[in-house]
Amino acid sequence: MRVTYHGHSVLEIQTGQHSIWIDPFINGNGQAKIDVKDVKADVILLTHGHNDHVGDTVEIAKANNSLVVAPFELAEYLQTLGVEAHPMHIGGSRTFDFGKVKFTQAFHGSSYSQEDGTVVYTGMPAGILFSHGGKTLYHAGDTALFSDMKLIGEFAKPDIAFLPIGDNFTMGPEDALIAAEWIGAEVTVPIHYNTFPVIEQDPEASFTSKLGNKGKVLISGESISV
């Protein structure tokens, strides 16, 4: 897998056969260096319904005929907007032609704010374990630290983990360091920081420098092979 970070919590995964995006928040994401019109996505995986994670899913999915895989209530809502969506839920896994997806728990909220101000409840938030070619990627979504991350490390054995460090809405660097230790991935990359003033962090000083060679900061547009 080749994984490209596009700022905030946005990942682009290229497997050689498929292009898979996680939480494609492009418009409004000042870190993103790609235009929504240039996004090519066979599949979109969503962690939860907040607007800075659903992002441009509907536009991208309709333009690319993408399959969206999301927690049940969020998938049901997106179907009403004309998107092809496959519902899943926490603890469930499914092997698709593009890889295996399993949703983990995450401690956060999940709702979508429509243009008219209506707030739609979109179920439970989640993290994502994505496996392809014998490698496993863990995207924690927006979450607090929780002790079952030890089980994710023990049983899923992620090769690479993407953990939020922004604080205020999610784990901060201190808790994310504990999470990284429990998960035990070969490489841990910080996400969900510096998009907005309230989640500003120095990712290297506060996080990756304390992980040694197991921590890596990716700037927006930078890729890593797994």
JORA-V985535 format. One record per pair of residues at least 12 apart in sequence whose ideal C-beta (glycine too) atoms are under 10 Angstrom apart, sorted by sequence separation. I is the first residue (numbers start at 0). GAP is how many residues later the second one is. D is the distance in Angstrom with one decimal. If there is no record, write none. Layout:
((I	GAP	D) (I	GAP	D))
This chain:
((0	12	5.6) (1	12	4.5) (9	12	6.9) (10	12	7.3) (11	12	8.2) (23	12	8.1) (25	12	9.3) (43	12	9.5) (44	12	9.9) (74	12	3.7) (89	12	9.2) (90	12	7.0) (108	12	9.4) (109	12	4.7) (110	12	9.1) (126	12	6.2) (127	12	8.3) (139	12	8.8) (148	12	9.2) (162	12	9.2) (163	12	6.9) (164	12	8.9) (175	12	8.2) (190	12	9.2) (202	12	8.8) (203	12	9.6) (0	13	7.0) (1	13	8.1) (8	13	7.3) (9	13	5.7) (10	13	8.9) (25	13	6.8) (43	13	5.4) (56	13	8.6) (69	13	9.4) (71	13	9.7) (73	13	8.1) (74	13	7.5) (87	13	6.8) (89	13	5.0) (90	13	7.7) (108	13	9.3) (109	13	5.7) (125	13	9.5) (126	13	4.5) (127	13	6.8) (162	13	4.8) (189	13	4.5) (192	13	9.1) (202	13	9.7) (203	13	5.4) (0	14	5.7) (1	14	8.3) (8	14	4.7) (9	14	5.7) (43	14	9.7) (53	14	9.4) (71	14	9.9) (72	14	8.1) (73	14	9.9) (74	14	9.4) (87	14	8.4) (88	14	6.2) (89	14	6.6) (90	14	7.8) (109	14	6.2) (110	14	9.8) (125	14	9.5) (126	14	4.5) (137	14	6.5) (148	14	9.2) (162	14	9.1) (164	14	9.5) (175	14	6.9) (188	14	9.0) (189	14	8.9) (192	14	8.8) (202	14	4.8) (0	15	8.6) (5	15	8.6) (7	15	7.6) (8	15	9.6) (9	15	5.7) (23	15	6.6) (40	15	9.9) (67	15	5.4) (69	15	6.1) (71	15	4.2) (85	15	8.9) (87	15	5.5) (89	15	5.1) (108	15	9.3) (109	15	4.5) (125	15	5.8) (126	15	9.1) (137	15	8.8) (160	15	9.7) (163	15	9.2) (164	15	9.7) (175	15	9.7) (201	15	9.7) (202	15	9.3) (5	16	9.8) (7	16	9.8) (8	16	7.0) (9	16	7.1) (40	16	9.0) (43	16	6.5) (53	16	8.6) (66	16	9.0) (67	16	6.7) (68	16	7.4) (69	16	7.8) (70	16	7.3) (71	16	7.0) (72	16	8.9) (89	16	8.3) (107	16	8.9) (108	16	6.5) (109	16	8.3) (124	16	5.8) (125	16	9.7) (126	16	6.4) (135	16	9.9) (162	16	5.6) (175	16	9.7) (189	16	8.7) (202	16	9.7) (2	17	9.6) (3	17	9.6) (5	17	9.6) (7	17	5.4) (23	17	7.0) (38	17	7.5) (43	17	6.0) (52	17	10.0) (56	17	9.6) (60	17	7.8) (65	17	8.0) (66	17	5.5) (67	17	4.3) (68	17	4.9) (69	17	6.9) (70	17	6.6) (71	17	5.1) (106	17	9.8) (107	17	4.1) (124	17	6.2) (125	17	9.0) (162	17	6.3) (172	17	7.8) (175	17	9.7) (189	17	5.1) (5	18	7.9) (6	18	8.3) (7	18	9.2) (20	18	6.9) (42	18	9.4) (64	18	10.0) (65	18	7.4) (66	18	7.5) (67	18	7.1) (68	18	8.2) (69	18	7.2) (70	18	5.7) (71	18	9.5) (105	18	8.0) (106	18	7.6) (107	18	9.0) (124	18	7.1) (137	18	6.7) (139	18	9.8) (144	18	9.5) (160	18	8.0) (188	18	9.6) (189	18	6.5) (0	19	8.9) (2	19	9.3) (5	19	8.5) (6	19	8.8) (9	19	6.8) (20	19	9.1) (35	19	8.8) (36	19	9.9) (40	19	5.4) (61	19	8.8) (64	19	7.4) (65	19	9.7) (66	19	6.1) (67	19	9.6) (68	19	6.2) (69	19	9.6) (70	19	7.2) (104	19	7.7) (105	19	4.5) (107	19	9.6) (126	19	9.9) (136	19	9.9) (137	19	9.6) (138	19	9.5) (160	19	6.7) (170	19	10.0) (187	19	8.4) (188	19	8.1) (5	20	7.1) (7	20	9.1) (8	20	9.2) (18	20	8.6) (20	20	4.6) (23	20	6.1) (35	20	4.8) (38	20	8.8) (39	20	8.8) (40	20	7.3) (43	20	8.7) (53	20	7.5) (57	20	7.0) (60	20	9.0) (61	20	6.7) (71	20	9.2) (104	20	8.3) (105	20	5.4) (106	20	9.9) (135	20	5.9) (137	20	3.9) (142	20	8.5) (143	20	9.3) (162	20	7.8) (172	20	8.7) (187	20	7.6) (7	21	4.9) (9	21	8.4) (18	21	5.4) (19	21	7.2) (20	21	8.9) (21	21	9.5) (22	21	8.4) (23	21	9.4) (38	21	5.1) (42	21	9.4) (48	21	8.2) (52	21	9.6) (56	21	6.9) (60	21	8.7) (61	21	6.9) (70	21	9.5) (102	21	8.9) (104	21	6.8) (105	21	4.8) (135	21	6.7) (136	21	6.5) (137	21	8.7) (138	21	9.5) (139	21	7.0) (140	21	9.2) (142	21	6.7) (160	21	10.0) (169	21	9.2) (170	21	8.7) (171	21	9.3) (186	21	9.8) (189	21	9.6) (6	22	5.2) (7	22	8.9) (9	22	6.7) (11	22	8.5) (18	22	5.5) (19	22	6.7) (20	22	7.3) (21	22	7.6) (22	22	7.7) (23	22	8.7) (36	22	8.7) (40	22	8.7) (41	22	7.1) (43	22	5.2) (44	22	9.5) (45	22	6.5) (47	22	8.4) (48	22	8.0) (60	22	4.7) (61	22	9.4) (102	22	9.7) (103	22	6.3) (104	22	7.0) (105	22	9.3) (126	22	9.0) (135	22	4.9) (136	22	7.0) (137	22	7.2) (138	22	8.1) (139	22	6.6) (140	22	9.7) (141	22	5.9) (160	22	5.0) (162	22	9.1) (169	22	5.6) (5	23	7.4) (6	23	7.5) (7	23	6.1) (17	23	9.1) (18	23	5.1) (19	23	4.5) (20	23	5.0) (21	23	4.8) (22	23	6.2) (27	23	8.0) (28	23	7.5) (31	23	9.3) (35	23	5.9) (36	23	9.3) (39	23	9.0) (40	23	5.0) (41	23	8.6) (42	23	6.1) (43	23	7.4) (44	23	7.9) (45	23	7.3) (46	23	8.3) (47	23	6.9) (53	23	9.2) (57	23	5.4) (59	23	9.5) (60	23	7.1) (102	23	4.2) (103	23	4.0) (128	23	7.4) (134	23	8.8) (135	23	5.6) (136	23	5.3) (137	23	4.5) (138	23	4.8) (139	23	5.1) (140	23	7.7) (159	23	9.9) (160	23	8.6) (161	23	9.2) (164	23	9.9) (168	23	7.7) (169	23	8.9) (187	23	5.9) (6	24	2.5) (7	24	7.6) (9	24	9.0) (17	24	4.6) (18	24	7.4) (19	24	7.6) (20	24	7.2) (21	24	7.5) (22	24	5.7) (27	24	7.1) (31	24	9.7) (35	24	6.4) (38	24	7.9) (39	24	6.2) (40	24	9.4) (41	24	6.2) (42	24	5.1) (43	24	4.7) (44	24	5.1) (45	24	4.0) (46	24	8.1) (48	24	7.7) (49	24	10.0) (53	24	8.0) (56	24	9.1) (57	24	7.7) (58	24	9.9) (60	24	8.2) (101	24	9.5) (102	24	7.1) (103	24	7.2) (134	24	4.8) (135	24	8.0) (136	24	7.8) (137	24	6.9) (138	24	8.8) (139	24	6.3) (141	24	8.9) (160	24	3.9) (164	24	9.8) (165	24	8.7) (186	24	9.0) (192	24	10.0) (5	25	7.3) (6	25	5.0) (16	25	8.5) (17	25	6.3) (18	25	9.8) (19	25	6.4) (20	25	9.4) (21	25	7.1) (22	25	8.4) (24	25	9.1) (38	25	7.4) (40	25	4.6) (41	25	7.2) (42	25	7.7) (43	25	7.3) (44	25	7.4) (45	25	7.4) (47	25	10.0) (48	25	4.7) (57	25	5.8) (68	25	8.0) (101	25	9.2) (102	25	6.3) (103	25	6.2) (126	25	7.9) (130	25	8.4) (133	25	8.9) (134	25	7.8) (135	25	9.5) (136	25	7.4) (137	25	8.3) (138	25	9.7) (143	25	9.5) (144	25	9.4) (145	25	9.5) (157	25	6.1) (159	25	5.5) (160	25	9.0) (161	25	9.6) (162	25	6.0) (164	25	4.4) (165	25	8.4) (166	25	9.5) (175	25	9.7) (189	25	7.8) (4	26	8.9) (5	26	5.0) (6	26	7.8) (13	26	9.8) (24	26	7.8) (28	26	7.2) (36	26	7.6) (39	26	9.1) (40	26	9.1) (42	26	6.6) (43	26	8.1) (47	26	6.9) (56	26	7.1) (101	26	7.4) (102	26	7.8) (128	26	9.8) (142	26	9.8) (143	26	6.9) (144	26	5.3) (152	26	9.1) (156	26	9.1) (157	26	8.0) (158	26	6.2) (159	26	6.7) (160	26	7.5) (161	26	7.7) (162	26	7.5) (163	26	7.6) (164	26	7.4) (165	26	4.7) (166	26	8.1) (184	26	9.8) (186	26	8.6) (187	26	6.0) (188	26	7.8) (189	26	8.7) (193	26	9.8) (4	27	10.0) (5	27	7.2) (6	27	9.5) (11	27	8.1) (14	27	9.3) (22	27	9.1) (24	27	5.0) (27	27	7.5) (28	27	9.2) (35	27	8.3) (38	27	9.3) (40	27	9.2) (46	27	9.2) (68	27	7.7) (100	27	6.6) (101	27	4.3) (128	27	5.3) (130	27	9.1) (141	27	6.3) (142	27	6.1) (143	27	5.9) (144	27	9.2) (151	27	9.2) (152	27	9.4) (155	27	8.5) (156	27	7.5) (157	27	4.5) (158	27	5.4) (159	27	4.8) (160	27	4.7) (161	27	5.0) (162	27	6.3) (163	27	5.6) (164	27	6.8) (165	27	4.1) (168	27	9.1) (171	27	9.1) (175	27	9.9) (179	27	8.2) (185	27	9.2) (186	27	6.2) (187	27	5.5) (188	27	5.5) (189	27	6.4) (190	27	8.6) (5	28	6.1) (11	28	9.1) (12	28	10.0) (14	28	9.9) (24	28	6.0) (26	28	7.2) (27	28	8.8) (45	28	6.1) (48	28	7.3) (56	28	9.3) (100	28	7.3) (101	28	8.1) (129	28	9.5) (130	28	9.3) (141	28	4.9) (142	28	6.6) (143	28	9.7) (149	28	9.9) (152	28	8.6) (153	28	8.8) (156	28	8.3) (157	28	8.3) (158	28	7.4) (159	28	7.4) (160	28	7.2) (161	28	7.8) (162	28	6.7) (163	28	3.6) (164	28	5.1) (165	28	7.6) (167	28	8.9) (172	28	6.3) (179	28	9.3) (185	28	6.6) (186	28	7.5) (187	28	7.4) (188	28	7.2) (189	28	8.4) (9	29	9.8) (11	29	8.1) (22	29	8.1) (23	29	8.7) (24	29	7.5) (25	29	6.1) (26	29	5.7) (45	29	8.2) (48	29	9.1) (66	29	7.9) (68	29	9.5) (99	29	7.9) (100	29	5.9) (101	29	7.8) (128	29	6.9) (140	29	8.6) (141	29	9.0) (144	29	8.9) (145	29	9.6) (148	29	8.3) (149	29	9.4) (152	29	5.3) (153	29	9.3) (155	29	9.6) (156	29	9.6) (157	29	9.3) (159	29	6.9) (160	29	10.0) (161	29	4.9) (162	29	8.4) (163	29	7.3) (164	29	9.6) (165	29	7.7) (167	29	9.9) (168	29	7.7) (169	29	7.8) (171	29	7.7) (172	29	8.7) (176	29	8.8) (184	29	7.3) (186	29	5.4) (188	29	5.4) (3	30	9.0) (12	30	8.8) (22	30	4.2) (23	30	8.4) (24	30	3.0) (25	30	4.9) (66	30	9.9) (99	30	7.2) (100	30	8.1) (139	30	8.5) (144	30	3.9) (148	30	5.1) (151	30	7.8) (152	30	4.2) (153	30	8.3) (157	30	9.0) (160	30	9.8) (161	30	8.8) (165	30	8.2) (167	30	5.0) (168	30	6.7) (172	30	8.0) (175	30	8.9) (176	30	6.6) (179	30	8.9) (180	30	8.6) (183	30	8.6) (184	30	9.9) (21	31	8.8) (22	31	7.6) (23	31	5.0) (24	31	6.9) (25	31	10.0) (66	31	8.4) (71	31	9.7) (80	31	10.0) (98	31	5.8) (99	31	4.3) (100	31	9.9) (109	31	9.4) (139	31	8.1) (143	31	7.1) (144	31	7.5) (146	31	9.7) (148	31	9.0) (149	31	9.3) (150	31	8.8) (151	31	5.9) (152	31	4.4) (166	31	8.4) (167	31	5.6) (175	31	6.2) (176	31	9.7) (179	31	5.9) (186	31	9.8) (12	32	8.7) (22	32	6.5) (23	32	5.5) (24	32	8.8) (26	32	8.6) (45	32	8.2) (68	32	5.7) (70	32	6.5) (97	32	9.1) (98	32	5.9) (99	32	7.3) (107	32	9.8) (109	32	8.8) (128	32	9.9) (142	32	9.6) (144	32	9.5) (146	32	10.0) (148	32	9.2) (149	32	4.5) (150	32	9.8) (151	32	9.3) (152	32	7.6) (165	32	7.8) (166	32	6.4) (167	32	9.6) (172	32	8.9) (173	32	8.2) (5	33	9.1) (23	33	5.9) (25	33	9.0) (69	33	8.9) (89	33	9.3) (98	33	3.7) (105	33	9.8) (107	33	6.9) (108	33	8.2) (142	33	9.8) (144	33	5.9) (145	33	8.4) (148	33	4.5) (149	33	8.1) (151	33	9.6) (165	33	3.0) (166	33	9.0) (172	33	3.9) (173	33	9.1) (176	33	5.8) (180	33	9.4) (188	33	9.7) (10	34	8.7) (20	34	9.4) (22	34	8.4) (25	34	8.2) (43	34	9.4) (68	34	8.9) (77	34	9.1) (88	34	7.8) (89	34	5.9) (91	34	9.8) (97	34	7.3) (98	34	8.1) (101	34	9.1) (103	34	7.8) (105	34	6.5) (106	34	9.7) (107	34	4.3) (126	34	9.6) (127	34	9.3) (144	34	5.4) (147	34	9.0) (148	34	5.6) (149	34	9.1) (164	34	8.4) (165	34	7.8) (166	34	7.0) (171	34	8.1) (172	34	4.5) (175	34	9.9) (176	34	7.2) (179	34	7.3) (20	35	9.5) (23	35	9.2) (70	35	9.8) (76	35	6.6) (88	35	7.3) (89	35	8.9) (90	35	9.5) (103	35	9.4) (105	35	4.4) (106	35	8.9) (107	35	5.4) (126	35	9.4) (143	35	9.4) (146	35	7.9) (148	35	9.7) (163	35	8.5) (165	35	6.1) (171	35	9.2) (172	35	9.4) (175	35	9.6) (179	35	7.3) (188	35	7.4) (20	36	8.5) (23	36	5.7) (73	36	6.9) (86	36	9.2) (89	36	5.5) (92	36	7.7) (94	36	8.6) (95	36	9.9) (98	36	9.5) (99	36	8.5) (101	36	9.7) (103	36	7.9) (104	36	9.4) (105	36	6.5) (106	36	5.2) (107	36	7.2) (126	36	9.6) (139	36	8.8) (142	36	8.5) (145	36	9.5) (164	36	5.5) (173	36	9.6) (23	37	9.2) (72	37	7.8) (73	37	9.6) (76	37	9.9) (88	37	7.8) (89	37	8.7) (98	37	9.6) (103	37	8.3) (105	37	3.8) (106	37	4.3) (144	37	8.7) (163	37	9.9) (164	37	9.8) (165	37	9.7) (172	37	8.2) (186	37	7.1) (8	38	7.3) (72	38	9.7) (73	38	7.6) (87	38	8.4) (92	38	9.0) (98	38	9.3) (102	38	9.2) (104	38	8.1) (105	38	8.2) (106	38	8.2) (164	38	6.4) (176	38	9.0) (20	39	7.2) (43	39	8.7) (45	39	8.9) (70	39	7.2) (72	39	9.9) (103	39	9.0) (106	39	5.5) (139	39	7.2) (166	39	9.4) (175	39	10.0) (186	39	7.8) (20	40	9.7) (69	40	9.9) (79	40	9.5) (87	40	9.7) (105	40	8.1) (185	40	8.6) (8	41	9.8) (43	41	9.0) (44	41	10.0) (104	41	7.0) (106	41	9.9) (164	41	7.1) (184	41	9.9) (9	42	9.7) (23	42	9.4) (103	42	9.6) (164	42	5.3) (8	43	7.7) (9	43	8.8) (20	43	9.6) (42	43	9.3) (44	43	9.5) (76	43	5.8) (104	43	6.6) (139	43	8.5) (164	43	9.3) (7	44	6.4) (8	44	6.1) (76	44	8.8) (77	44	9.0) (103	44	7.9) (104	44	9.6) (162	44	8.5) (7	45	8.3) (9	45	7.4) (18	45	8.5) (20	45	8.0) (76	45	5.8) (103	45	8.7) (137	45	6.6) (8	46	9.2) (9	46	9.7) (19	46	9.3) (73	46	9.1) (75	46	8.7) (76	46	8.7) (7	47	8.4) (18	47	8.9) (19	47	9.6) (20	47	9.7) (21	47	9.9) (72	47	8.8) (73	47	9.5) (74	47	9.0) (75	47	8.4) (103	47	9.1) (104	47	9.4) (137	47	6.7) (72	48	6.7) (73	48	4.1) (74	48	8.7) (103	48	6.1) (136	48	8.9) (139	48	10.0) (17	49	10.0) (19	49	9.1) (72	49	5.1) (73	49	5.7) (135	49	8.8) (141	49	9.5) (142	49	9.5) (71	50	9.3) (72	50	3.0) (73	50	9.2) (101	50	9.7) (137	50	9.2) (138	50	9.8) (140	50	9.5) (141	50	6.4) (70	51	7.3) (71	51	5.7) (72	51	7.8) (73	51	9.3) (134	51	9.8) (139	51	8.2) (140	51	8.8) (69	52	8.3) (70	52	4.8) (71	52	8.5) (73	52	9.2) (103	52	8.1) (136	52	9.9) (138	52	7.9) (139	52	8.9) (162	52	9.9) (42	53	7.5) (44	53	9.9) (69	53	8.7) (70	53	5.9) (160	53	9.5) (42	54	9.6) (44	54	9.8) (70	54	7.5) (101	54	7.6) (41	55	9.5) (42	55	5.4) (52	55	9.8) (70	55	5.3) (41	56	6.5) (42	56	8.5) (44	56	6.4) (46	56	8.4) (53	56	9.8) (69	56	8.5) (107	56	9.2) (159	56	8.9) (161	56	9.0) (46	57	9.6) (52	57	8.9) (42	58	8.8) (44	58	9.2) (47	58	7.2) (49	58	8.1) (53	58	6.0) (69	58	9.9) (105	58	9.5) (46	59	6.8) (49	59	7.3) (52	59	9.5) (53	59	9.8) (68	59	8.7) (47	60	6.4) (48	60	8.6) (49	60	6.7) (50	60	9.0) (108	60	9.0) (46	61	8.6) (47	61	7.5) (48	61	4.4) (49	61	6.9) (50	61	6.3) (68	61	9.7) (107	61	7.6) (47	62	3.9) (48	62	5.5) (49	62	7.2) (50	62	5.6) (107	62	7.0) (46	63	8.6) (47	63	8.6) (48	63	4.4) (49	63	8.3) (50	63	9.3) (106	63	9.2) (45	64	9.7) (47	64	9.2) (48	64	9.2) (105	64	9.1) (106	64	9.4) (159	64	7.2) (159	65	9.7) (159	66	5.1) (158	67	5.4) (53	68	8.2) (157	68	9.6) (52	69	10.0) (48	70	9.7) (70	70	10.0) (48	71	7.2) (48	72	7.9) (49	72	8.3) (52	72	8.9) (48	73	2.8) (47	74	6.7) (48	74	7.2) (47	75	8.0) (48	75	9.8) (49	75	8.1) (19	76	9.6) (45	76	9.0) (47	76	7.8) (48	76	8.0) (47	77	3.7) (17	78	9.0) (19	78	6.1) (46	78	6.3) (47	78	6.4) (17	79	7.8) (18	79	8.9) (19	79	7.2) (45	79	9.9) (46	79	5.4) (47	79	9.5) (16	80	8.4) (17	80	4.0) (45	80	8.5) (46	80	6.5) (16	81	7.2) (17	81	7.5) (19	81	9.2) (44	81	9.7) (46	81	6.1) (16	82	9.6) (45	82	8.5) (14	83	6.6) (44	83	5.5) (14	84	6.6) (12	85	9.0) (44	85	6.8) (12	86	8.3) (42	87	9.7) (52	88	7.6) (52	89	7.1) (136	89	6.4) (51	90	8.8) (134	90	9.6) (135	90	8.6) (49	91	9.7) (134	91	4.9) (46	92	6.6) (49	92	7.0) (46	93	8.2) (47	93	6.0) (132	93	8.7) (44	94	7.8) (46	94	3.3) (47	94	6.5) (131	94	8.9) (45	95	9.0) (46	95	6.8) (47	95	9.5) (46	96	8.7) (0	98	8.5) (22	105	9.1) (21	106	6.4) (21	108	7.7) (19	110	7.1) (19	112	8.5) (17	114	8.4) (14	115	9.7) (16	115	9.3) (21	115	8.8) (15	116	9.2) (22	116	7.7) (10	117	9.4) (12	117	6.8) (14	117	5.1) (15	117	8.5) (19	117	9.7) (21	117	5.3) (51	117	9.4) (14	118	7.0) (22	118	7.8) (10	119	9.0) (12	119	7.8) (21	119	8.9) (22	119	9.1) (49	119	8.9) (14	120	9.8) (12	124	7.0) (10	126	7.9) (12	126	9.6) (2	127	9.6) (10	128	6.3) (0	129	8.3) (0	130	9.3) (8	130	7.4) (0	131	5.6) (8	131	9.1) (0	132	6.6) (2	132	10.0) (8	132	7.3) (0	133	10.0) (8	133	7.3) (0	134	5.8) (2	134	6.7) (0	135	9.5) (0	136	6.7) (2	136	9.7) (52	139	9.3) (21	140	8.4) (51	140	8.8) (51	143	7.3) (51	144	8.5) (10	151	6.6) (8	153	7.6) (8	155	7.0) (7	156	9.6) (2	157	7.1) (4	157	8.0) (8	157	9.6) (0	158	8.8) (7	158	9.2) (0	159	8.5) (2	159	8.4) (8	161	9.4) (30	162	9.6) (30	163	7.0) (31	163	9.5) (29	164	8.8) (30	164	6.1) (29	165	6.7) (28	166	6.2) (29	166	8.8) (27	167	8.7) (28	167	9.9) (22	168	9.1) (27	168	9.9) (21	169	9.8) (22	169	9.4) (24	170	8.5) (10	178	9.1) (10	180	8.0) (9	181	8.3) (8	182	4.9) (9	182	9.9) (7	183	7.0) (8	183	5.0) (2	184	9.9) (4	184	6.8) (6	184	8.6) (7	184	6.2) (8	184	9.6) (4	185	9.6) (6	185	9.7) (7	185	8.4) (9	185	9.9) (2	186	8.4) (4	186	7.2) (6	186	9.6) (7	186	8.6) (8	186	8.7) (32	186	9.2) (33	186	8.7) (6	187	8.2) (7	187	4.6) (32	187	5.4) (33	187	7.4) (6	188	6.6) (7	188	9.1) (30	188	8.4) (31	188	6.2) (32	188	4.6) (30	189	4.4) (31	189	8.5) (32	189	9.9) (29	190	9.3) (30	190	9.0) (7	191	9.3) (28	191	8.5) (10	207	9.5) (11	209	9.8) (13	209	8.4) (9	210	8.4) (4	211	10.0) (6	211	9.4) (11	211	8.3) (13	211	9.7) (4	212	9.2) (5	212	9.5) (6	212	8.5) (7	212	8.7) (4	213	4.0) (6	213	4.0) (12	213	8.8) (3	214	8.1) (4	214	7.5) (5	214	5.6) (6	214	8.4) (2	215	8.4) (4	215	6.3) (5	215	6.8) (3	216	9.0) (4	216	7.6) (5	216	9.4) (3	217	6.9) (4	217	6.0) (3	218	7.0) (4	218	7.7) (2	219	9.7) (3	219	4.3) (4	219	8.0) (2	220	6.4) (3	220	8.1) (1	221	5.6) (2	221	5.4) (1	222	7.5) (2	222	7.7) (0	223	9.1) (1	223	5.3) (2	223	6.1) (0	224	7.2) (1	224	7.6) (0	225	4.6))
